[in-house]
Amino acid sequence: MNNLLTRTENGADVQTASRRTVTPKYEVKEIADAFVLTALVPGVDRSSLELTVDGSKLSVLGRRAFSAPAEWTPVHREIPQADYVLALELDHRFNHEAVKAELSHGVLTLTLPKAEAVKPRRIEIKG
Amino acid sequence: MKLIRYQNSPVYNQLANYTNLRDEMDRLFDVAFPTLTLLQREGILGDWRGEFPVDLYQEKNSFVVRAELPGFRKEDIQVEVADGTLTITGHQKTEAQAKDKDAQATTRETRVSRSISLPENLKLEKIEAAYENGVLTVTLPKTEEAKPKQIAIQVK
C-alpha cells in the first residue's frame, strides 16, 4: 500500500496566490474494486474545491471560503488561515479516468477505481 | 491601554481563559508524541478527542465561536451553555460498511468535545448555531450594556 499513492510535494502545478497551504488529513482504504481516499477539508465548499487528474497526477486544491470580516476582533485563533493542497501520484493500479468525488460536511471522499488488470479474476480450469 | 480584570492564576496564559486545560494538555501530548495518538486512533475519522480547532471573535454586537468539526451530521453536534461555559460536543456512531474487504461487524464511535468559558454580558437565550461545510459557527449576542457606547463628557 505504501507506493500506491505517492504524495508529490510540488509535483502538481498547484498555485495559490499568497495564501499558506496545508496538506489535509487523509487516509486511503481498499474496497473490492476501488481505493477510497477520505480527506478532511473543513471550511471548503463545493465551489472552492478544485480537483484535477492530469495523467497520473491527482491534485486537490481546497480554499477555505471564510475569512473574518475586518470589524471582527480575533480573541483566540487555532484554525489555520491556509488552503488545502493534496497532490498525489496515481500508479498503474488505478483507472485514472473514473475517479469519483463527493464532498459532505467538510469531508472529501474520492473513489479511485482499480484498473481492470489488478481486479481479481477467476480462471476457469479446463478439462 | 485597557484595564484587564485580575486573573487568579498567573500560570495560565491568555489561552487558558478560554479553553479547557485538559484539552490543552491533550493537544500538547498529541504534538509531542504523535505516534501515541496514532496508535489510539482508528483512522482519521476514528476515535479522536478534543482535537478540533476553535477560533473566537469579538464582534460589535456579539461573541462568535467557529469550530472545525468535519464529518458530523447536524444532529450529532450538541451546543450547550451552562455556568458561563459553552460546550461543543460531537458524537457519532457509524456502522462499519459490510462491503468493506476487511470489514468486521463493528461500530465506530467518535466523541469530541471542547469547552470555552464565555465573557459576561451575553444574551444566552439568543444563541444561534449554524453548521456548514464542516464548520460550526456559534453566535452569542451581547446584551445592550456590553455593546460599545460613546459617551461624551463635558470638560469643565
HADDOCK unambig.tbl for C-alpha pairs under 7 A between the chains (distance, minus, plus):
assign (segid A and resid 25 and name CA) (segid B and resid 44 and name CA) 6.97 0.50 0.50
assign (segid A and resid 26 and name CA) (segid B and resid 44 and name CA) 6.70 0.50 0.50
assign (segid A and resid 27 and name CA) (segid B and resid 43 and name CA) 6.86 0.50 0.50
assign (segid A and resid 27 and name CA) (segid B and resid 44 and name CA) 6.62 0.50 0.50
assign (segid A and resid 31 and name CA) (segid B and resid 100 and name CA) 5.19 0.50 0.50
assign (segid A and resid 31 and name CA) (segid B and resid 101 and name CA) 5.18 0.50 0.50
assign (segid A and resid 32 and name CA) (segid B and resid 100 and name CA) 6.97 0.50 0.50
assign (segid A and resid 32 and name CA) (segid B and resid 101 and name CA) 5.80 0.50 0.50
assign (segid A and resid 40 and name CA) (segid B and resid 70 and name CA) 6.45 0.50 0.50
assign (segid A and resid 42 and name CA) (segid B and resid 68 and name CA) 5.96 0.50 0.50
assign (segid A and resid 42 and name CA) (segid B and resid 69 and name CA) 6.96 0.50 0.50
assign (segid A and resid 42 and name CA) (segid B and resid 70 and name CA) 5.31 0.50 0.50
assign (segid A and resid 42 and name CA) (segid B and resid 133 and name CA) 5.89 0.50 0.50
assign (segid A and resid 42 and name CA) (segid B and resid 134 and name CA) 4.81 0.50 0.50
assign (segid A and resid 42 and name CA) (segid B and resid 135 and name CA) 6.05 0.50 0.50
assign (segid A and resid 43 and name CA) (segid B and resid 133 and name CA) 5.26 0.50 0.50
assign (segid A and resid 43 and name CA) (segid B and resid 134 and name CA) 6.12 0.50 0.50
assign (segid A and resid 43 and name CA) (segid B and resid 135 and name CA) 5.79 0.50 0.50
assign (segid A and resid 44 and name CA) (segid B and resid 133 and name CA) 6.05 0.50 0.50
assign (segid A and resid 45 and name CA) (segid B and resid 133 and name CA) 5.90 0.50 0.50
assign (segid A and resid 71 and name CA) (segid B and resid 59 and name CA) 6.68 0.50 0.50
assign (segid A and resid 72 and name CA) (segid B and resid 57 and name CA) 5.99 0.50 0.50
assign (segid A and resid 72 and name CA) (segid B and resid 58 and name CA) 5.73 0.50 0.50
assign (segid A and resid 72 and name CA) (segid B and resid 59 and name CA) 4.72 0.50 0.50
assign (segid A and resid 73 and name CA) (segid B and resid 57 and name CA) 5.34 0.50 0.50
assign (segid A and resid 73 and name CA) (segid B and resid 58 and name CA) 4.98 0.50 0.50
assign (segid A and resid 73 and name CA) (segid B and resid 59 and name CA) 6.28 0.50 0.50
assign (segid A and resid 74 and name CA) (segid B and resid 56 and name CA) 5.93 0.50 0.50
assign (segid A and resid 74 and name CA) (segid B and resid 57 and name CA) 4.35 0.50 0.50
assign (segid A and resid 74 and name CA) (segid B and resid 58 and name CA) 6.30 0.50 0.50
assign (segid A and resid 75 and name CA) (segid B and resid 56 and name CA) 5.29 0.50 0.50
assign (segid A and resid 75 and name CA) (segid B and resid 57 and name CA) 5.23 0.50 0.50
assign (segid A and resid 75 and name CA) (segid B and resid 58 and name CA) 6.54 0.50 0.50
assign (segid A and resid 76 and name CA) (segid B and resid 55 and name CA) 5.57 0.50 0.50
assign (segid A and resid 76 and name CA) (segid B and resid 56 and name CA) 4.99 0.50 0.50
assign (segid A and resid 77 and name CA) (segid B and resid 54 and name CA) 6.58 0.50 0.50
assign (segid A and resid 77 and name CA) (segid B and resid 55 and name CA) 4.48 0.50 0.50
assign (segid A and resid 77 and name CA) (segid B and resid 56 and name CA) 6.38 0.50 0.50
assign (segid A and resid 78 and name CA) (segid B and resid 53 and name CA) 5.20 0.50 0.50
assign (segid A and resid 78 and name CA) (segid B and resid 54 and name CA) 5.46 0.50 0.50
assign (segid A and resid 78 and name CA) (segid B and resid 55 and name CA) 5.64 0.50 0.50
assign (segid A and resid 79 and name CA) (segid B and resid 53 and name CA) 5.43 0.50 0.50
assign (segid A and resid 79 and name CA) (segid B and resid 54 and name CA) 6.12 0.50 0.50
assign (segid A and resid 79 and name CA) (segid B and resid 55 and name CA) 6.14 0.50 0.50
assign (segid A and resid 104 and name CA) (segid B and resid 133 and name CA) 6.95 0.50 0.50
assign (segid A and resid 105 and name CA) (segid B and resid 70 and name CA) 5.70 0.50 0.50
assign (segid A and resid 105 and name CA) (segid B and resid 71 and name CA) 5.25 0.50 0.50
assign (segid A and resid 105 and name CA) (segid B and resid 72 and name CA) 6.63 0.50 0.50
assign (segid A and resid 105 and name CA) (segid B and resid 132 and name CA) 6.60 0.50 0.50
assign (segid A and resid 105 and name CA) (segid B and resid 133 and name CA) 4.36 0.50 0.50
assign (segid A and resid 105 and name CA) (segid B and resid 134 and name CA) 4.22 0.50 0.50
assign (segid A and resid 106 and name CA) (segid B and resid 70 and name CA) 4.80 0.50 0.50
assign (segid A and resid 106 and name CA) (segid B and resid 71 and name CA) 6.10 0.50 0.50
assign (segid A and resid 106 and name CA) (segid B and resid 133 and name CA) 4.61 0.50 0.50
assign (segid A and resid 106 and name CA) (segid B and resid 134 and name CA) 4.25 0.50 0.50
assign (segid A and resid 107 and name CA) (segid B and resid 70 and name CA) 6.00 0.50 0.50
assign (segid A and resid 107 and name CA) (segid B and resid 71 and name CA) 5.54 0.50 0.50
